[in-house]
Amino acid sequence: SETVEKAELEEKKFNFLYLDEKNCHFMDNKTFEQISILKSLTGDKYKLLKENLEVSILFMDEKPLSIELPINVECIVDVTDVAIKGQTAASSYKPATLDNGLKINVPPFVESGDKIILDTRTFEYVKKIN
């Protein structure tokens, strides 16, 4: 018979500005107010942030709780292994390191320098961009 107070959450749109050693810096699209969020609060999402990327930030009592990135972001494959000839299994993937330092698996036809789309929810390869 206890009562629980409902948490009031507020979601606002911000543009990413820059990273420093500990924080991600954002600007409110409407008021131009700037805020900082600890990198540790974002998990690995901060690695996907690019200048002017629009994100949603969830607040409780004016304190940031989490950030939501667009579902897909563009990344560049920095380094990946050369595909092994005869490797034809449809589900065969090879390791790759992206320009932001993330390590993911990509299909054999993806090469170093290729632009790809990455799913920000799962950190998985979506498609190659021509």
Buried (B, 14 or more C-beta within 10 A) or exposed (E): EEEEEEEEEEEBEBBBBEBEEEBBBBBBEEEEEEBEBEBEBBEEBBBBBEEEBEBEBBBEEEEBBBBBBEEBBEBEBBEBEEBEEEEEEEEEBBEBBBEBEBEBBBBBEBBEEBBBBBBBEEBEBBEBEE
